[in-house]
Protein backbone atom coordinates (compact mmCIF):
# COMPACT_ATOMS: atom_id res chain seq x y z
CA UNK A 1 0.00 0.00 0.00
CA UNK A 2 2.89 2.36 0.75
CA UNK A 3 4.17 2.05 -2.82
CA UNK A 4 0.98 3.70 -4.19
CA UNK A 5 1.60 6.93 -2.25
CA UNK A 6 3.58 9.48 -4.21
CA UNK A 7 6.22 11.22 -2.09
CA UNK A 8 6.04 14.99 -1.85
CA UNK A 9 8.97 16.71 -3.49
CA UNK A 10 10.32 20.23 -2.92
CA UNK A 11 8.64 21.50 -6.12
CA UNK A 12 5.17 20.08 -5.28
CA UNK A 13 2.39 22.47 -4.20
CA UNK A 14 1.12 22.43 -0.56
CA UNK A 15 -1.21 19.53 0.35
CA UNK A 16 -4.38 21.65 0.11
CA UNK A 17 -3.59 22.61 -3.51
CA UNK A 18 -2.58 19.15 -4.76
CA UNK A 19 -5.14 17.24 -6.85
CA UNK A 20 -6.92 14.37 -5.10
CA UNK A 21 -5.17 11.06 -5.73
CA UNK A 22 -7.45 8.07 -5.42
CA UNK A 23 -4.52 5.84 -4.46
CA UNK A 24 -3.88 8.06 -1.43
CA UNK A 25 -5.34 6.10 1.55
CA UNK A 26 -6.09 9.28 3.49
CA UNK A 27 -8.92 10.04 1.08
CA UNK A 28 -10.49 6.60 1.06
CA UNK A 29 -13.32 6.15 3.55
CA UNK A 30 -12.39 3.69 6.26
CA UNK A 31 -15.97 2.47 6.50
CA UNK A 32 -18.97 3.07 4.31
CA UNK A 33 -22.53 3.20 5.60
CA UNK A 34 -23.22 -0.07 3.79
CA UNK A 35 -20.42 -1.71 5.78
CA UNK A 36 -21.70 -0.13 8.97
CA UNK A 37 -25.09 -1.79 8.72
CA UNK A 38 -25.67 -5.46 8.74
CA UNK A 39 -28.90 -5.20 6.83
CA UNK A 40 -30.66 -8.08 8.53
CA UNK A 41 -29.98 -10.59 11.26
CA UNK A 42 -31.77 -13.43 12.97
CA UNK A 43 -34.56 -12.34 15.28
CA UNK A 44 -33.42 -12.46 18.94
CA UNK A 45 -36.85 -11.30 20.15
CA UNK A 46 -38.59 -14.63 19.48
CA UNK A 47 -37.78 -18.12 20.83
CA UNK A 48 -34.98 -19.96 19.03
CA UNK A 49 -36.30 -22.60 16.65
CA UNK A 50 -39.82 -21.17 16.59
CA UNK A 51 -41.78 -20.39 13.46
CA UNK A 52 -41.30 -16.66 14.12
CA UNK A 53 -37.53 -17.11 14.12
CA UNK A 54 -37.55 -18.65 10.67
CA UNK A 55 -40.10 -16.22 9.17
CA UNK A 56 -38.72 -12.91 10.48
CA UNK A 57 -35.47 -10.97 10.44
CA UNK A 58 -34.31 -7.89 12.34
CA UNK A 59 -33.02 -4.71 10.73
CA UNK A 60 -30.91 -3.13 13.45
CA UNK A 61 -30.46 0.65 13.59
CA UNK A 62 -27.36 1.28 15.68
CA UNK A 63 -26.93 3.82 18.41
CA UNK A 64 -25.43 7.13 17.36
CA UNK A 65 -22.86 8.35 19.88
CA UNK A 66 -22.36 11.70 18.14
CA UNK A 67 -25.67 13.25 19.15
CA UNK A 68 -25.92 17.05 19.49
CA UNK A 69 -26.32 17.04 23.29
CA UNK A 70 -23.40 17.14 25.68
CA UNK A 71 -24.87 14.33 27.75
CA UNK A 72 -24.92 10.73 26.66
CA UNK A 73 -28.63 10.44 25.93
CA UNK A 74 -29.48 7.45 23.75
CA UNK A 75 -30.02 8.31 20.09
CA UNK A 76 -30.11 6.23 16.92
CA UNK A 77 -28.41 6.92 13.62
CA UNK A 78 -30.60 8.48 10.94
CA UNK A 79 -28.80 6.66 8.11
CA UNK A 80 -31.31 4.67 6.08
CA UNK A 81 -30.05 1.08 5.80
CA UNK A 82 -31.74 0.44 2.43
CA UNK A 83 -32.66 -3.12 1.51
CA UNK A 84 -34.57 -4.96 3.03
CA UNK A 85 -36.15 -2.07 4.96
CA UNK A 86 -36.78 -0.15 1.73
CA UNK A 87 -39.32 -2.81 0.76
CA UNK A 88 -41.50 -1.89 3.74
CA UNK A 89 -40.98 1.86 4.34
CA UNK A 90 -39.69 4.91 2.56
CA UNK A 91 -36.62 6.82 3.64
CA UNK A 92 -38.76 9.77 4.83
CA UNK A 93 -40.90 7.47 6.99
CA UNK A 94 -37.73 6.00 8.45
CA UNK A 95 -36.29 9.46 9.20
CA UNK A 96 -39.56 10.55 10.83
CA UNK A 97 -39.53 7.43 13.02
CA UNK A 98 -35.89 7.83 14.08
CA UNK A 99 -36.21 11.57 14.76
CA UNK A 100 -39.36 11.09 16.85
CA UNK A 101 -37.77 8.26 18.86
CA UNK A 102 -34.58 10.33 19.36
CA UNK A 103 -36.58 13.37 20.50
CA UNK A 104 -38.55 11.35 23.03
CA UNK A 105 -35.43 9.62 24.33
CA UNK A 106 -33.72 13.00 24.67
CA UNK A 107 -36.63 14.32 26.75
CA UNK A 108 -36.59 11.26 28.99
CA UNK A 109 -32.84 10.87 29.51
CA UNK A 110 -31.45 14.40 29.45
CA UNK A 111 -30.41 14.92 33.10
CA UNK A 112 -30.68 18.73 33.04
CA UNK A 113 -34.25 18.88 31.74
CA UNK A 114 -36.63 20.70 34.07
CA UNK A 115 -38.64 17.56 34.83
CA UNK A 116 -35.60 15.47 35.72
CA UNK A 117 -34.05 18.24 37.85
CA UNK A 118 -37.32 18.77 39.78
CA UNK A 119 -37.75 15.02 40.32
CA UNK A 120 -34.17 14.76 41.60
CA UNK A 121 -34.65 17.66 44.03
CA UNK A 122 -37.99 16.38 45.33
CA UNK A 123 -36.59 12.86 45.57
CA UNK A 124 -33.57 14.06 47.54
CA UNK A 125 -35.71 16.11 49.94
CA UNK A 126 -38.07 13.19 50.60
CA UNK A 127 -35.37 10.48 50.64
CA UNK A 128 -36.96 9.16 47.44
CA UNK A 129 -40.13 8.21 49.29
CA UNK A 130 -42.06 10.35 46.80
CA UNK A 131 -41.51 7.66 44.16
CA UNK A 132 -43.99 5.47 46.03
CA UNK A 133 -46.87 7.78 45.08
CA UNK A 134 -45.35 9.77 42.20
CA UNK A 135 -44.05 8.49 38.86
CA UNK A 136 -40.83 10.21 37.86
CA UNK A 137 -40.52 12.37 34.76
CA UNK A 138 -38.06 9.89 33.25
CA UNK A 139 -40.48 6.96 33.69
CA UNK A 140 -43.42 8.96 32.30
CA UNK A 141 -41.46 9.96 29.20
CA UNK A 142 -40.19 6.40 28.72
CA UNK A 143 -43.75 5.08 28.93
CA UNK A 144 -44.85 7.69 26.39
CA UNK A 145 -42.24 6.33 23.99
CA UNK A 146 -43.49 2.77 24.61
CA UNK A 147 -47.09 3.84 23.88
CA UNK A 148 -45.99 5.76 20.77
CA UNK A 149 -44.23 2.68 19.37
CA UNK A 150 -47.18 0.39 20.20
CA UNK A 151 -49.63 2.81 18.54
CA UNK A 152 -47.41 3.15 15.46
CA UNK A 153 -47.07 -0.64 15.18
CA UNK A 154 -50.83 -1.13 15.49
CA UNK A 155 -52.00 1.67 13.20
CA UNK A 156 -49.30 1.81 10.51
CA UNK A 157 -46.81 -1.03 10.49
CA UNK A 158 -49.02 -4.05 11.23
CA UNK A 159 -50.60 -3.80 7.77
CA UNK A 160 -47.12 -3.81 6.22
CA UNK A 161 -46.03 -6.86 8.20
CA UNK A 162 -43.29 -5.07 10.16
CA UNK A 163 -42.89 -4.23 13.82
CA UNK A 164 -40.69 -1.72 15.65
CA UNK A 165 -39.24 -3.29 18.79
CA UNK A 166 -39.04 -1.05 21.83
CA UNK A 167 -35.49 0.24 22.39
CA UNK A 168 -35.86 -0.73 26.06
CA UNK A 169 -35.70 -4.41 25.02
CA UNK A 170 -32.25 -3.80 23.51
CA UNK A 171 -31.02 -1.67 26.44
CA UNK A 172 -31.19 1.41 24.18
CA UNK A 173 -28.23 0.12 22.15
CA UNK A 174 -30.19 -0.33 18.93
CA UNK A 175 -33.59 0.27 17.40
CA UNK A 176 -34.74 -3.07 16.00
CA UNK A 177 -37.30 -3.33 13.22
CA UNK A 178 -38.74 -6.79 12.63
CA UNK A 179 -39.42 -7.56 8.97
CA UNK A 180 -40.92 -10.70 7.38
CA UNK A 181 -38.58 -13.14 5.68
CA UNK A 182 -38.53 -13.59 2.68
CA UNK A 183 -38.63 -9.83 2.16
CA UNK A 184 -42.01 -9.50 0.46
CA UNK A 185 -44.42 -6.76 1.51
CA UNK A 186 -47.93 -8.14 2.21
CA UNK A 187 -50.70 -6.71 0.04
Secondary structure as UniProt FT lines:
FT   HELIX           2..4
FT   TURN            10..11
FT   HELIX           15..17
FT   TURN            22..23
FT   HELIX           25..27
FT   HELIX           33..36
FT   STRAND          41..42
FT   TURN            44..45
FT   TURN            48..49
FT   HELIX           51..55
FT   STRAND          56..63
FT   TURN            83..84
FT   HELIX           85..87
FT   HELIX           91..109
FT   TURN            111..112
FT   HELIX           114..125
FT   TURN            126..128
FT   HELIX           129..132
FT   HELIX           137..152
FT   HELIX           153..157
FT   TURN            158..161
FT   STRAND          163..164
FT   HELIX           167..170
FT   TURN            171..172
FT   STRAND          174..180
//
